[in-house]
Each structure stands twice: as C-alpha cells, then as structure tokens.
C-alpha cells in the first residue's frame, strides 16, 4: 500500500520523464497495448520500434512471470504510434497492487488516452470454446486486494470512483466489430479476477458461474481499475485458453494455457492491429 504519496508520484513522474526523453522526435502514442499470452508476436510487428527494457526505466518493476518479457516498445502499428507493454506485473508474483499498476500510472502521466489489456483466461461459461476470444464488459473481484486502498492521490483520480464504466463501451464495440469484420469468433463476457498463482478449485468455478462470470484469470482487473481511476479508456480481451477447473475433469496446466494462446495468436494479433487502425485518437 502507498504510504508516502508525494514520493510515489515522484517515482511515477520520474519513469514518465525517462520515457518522454527517450521518445524525443517521435509521434507521441495515445494508446498502450498490454501483450498478454499469445500477443507476444505483436511486439515484433511494430515499425520503427524503440525497445526500452523495464530495468532501464527508473522506478519500474521487472516482471518474473513465465512467457512474459520485460520491455516497453514504442513503434508504429497499423500506421499509428503505440506503446506496447511486452510483459506485465501480477499480484501473484509478490508485488503490491501499486507496483502491479505502476505502469498504468506512468501511462496516464504520459497522456495515454486508451489502454487495451489482453490476457489468457479460463472459460467459466459452458458455452465458451477454446481458444475463442472474449471482449470483457465487466468484472468481478470481490476477493482481491483492493487496488486503490490507502491514501488517494487526487492528481490521479477521485477517492470513490464509479465502477459502472470501467470498460469503455465504444472501445469494446469497436473491438467486437473488428472481430466480426475479420470473421474472428468473439463473445462479450464478465471476467472474474483470481489472485493466483494456484488455479481455482472446481467449487470456486461453480460459485463464479452462479455469480455471473464468463471467464477467469489472474491479471487485467487491477490495471483496468487504475486506468479508469485516471480517466484512461479501457478495452480488454481474453483468450480462452482452457475450460476452468472442474469442467473437463482434466487437471489445468500452464502448458495448455500457453499452447492454446499460441493457437489463437494469429487471430489475436490480427484483431489488435485492426482495432488500433480504427482508433480515432491513437496519434
Ligand atoms: N484460471 C485462472 N487464470 C487463468 C486460467 C484459469 O483457468 N487460464 C488462463 N489463465
């Protein structure tokens, strides 16, 4: 939890200044894309890329999750200047929530207007088909460490932010329309946040289904909450890499998640590229 707000803001602004200086002479991106499982190939699709390892950015954490790299890429995608986070930070890695969401705060201070979060998730809704894509319309995170606990930083946002529009409906519609036009299967759904790193129990999955969840995963919600707190518009997309615990009778494995994320990779990358193309404020 943040205790010294002035020190925290200084750390965020220090990281933002470093990135701003590194960007000198380039068109400043208005969108940040977080490359979840299966989206890694997008990192090499940017034109004129500038790659900044997280370890070079003062105050930035370094990600430890398997399959997650650790660099910020600035480049042109579909003719637009974008930030791409190749690797994110998860609560299960041991970071406090302000560290999980640190990059979101930096993006907000850099003036980013839209954040596209992508992730791998387990299918809770029995109609889901692996490896389909889901446009996240809302989330459930009752059991999570609250992201905004501690003193509020008024420069970032309000003390009690409304949560009715965490996921921007226009951006989400754009995502769904892009998928339809590319003939990629996508549904809309509610994402349940699971702290991890252990997968859920079958009883937890049955409970989540009754509560209205369509999919479940260990990321995205902290970042979406921090971004919407700062007024950044959020769109989020899951790739259903497995049916959630207890549905097929098979044990869940990280390999299954990575294999199915890779299977969906072509579609996920094509969809994100089309989405960026249609963003109106992306430069
Ligand atoms: N549960 C939680 N996180 C996940 C899952 C799951 O079933 N699949 C991919 N990430």
Boltz pocket constraint, residues with backbone or C-beta under 6 A from the ligand:
constraints:
  - pocket:
      binder: B
      contacts: [[A, 120], [A, 121], [A, 122], [A, 123], [A, 194], [A, 199], [A, 200], [A, 216], [A, 217], [A, 218], [A, 239], [A, 241], [A, 242], [A, 243], [A, 244], [A, 245], [A, 252], [A, 257]]
      max_distance: 6.0
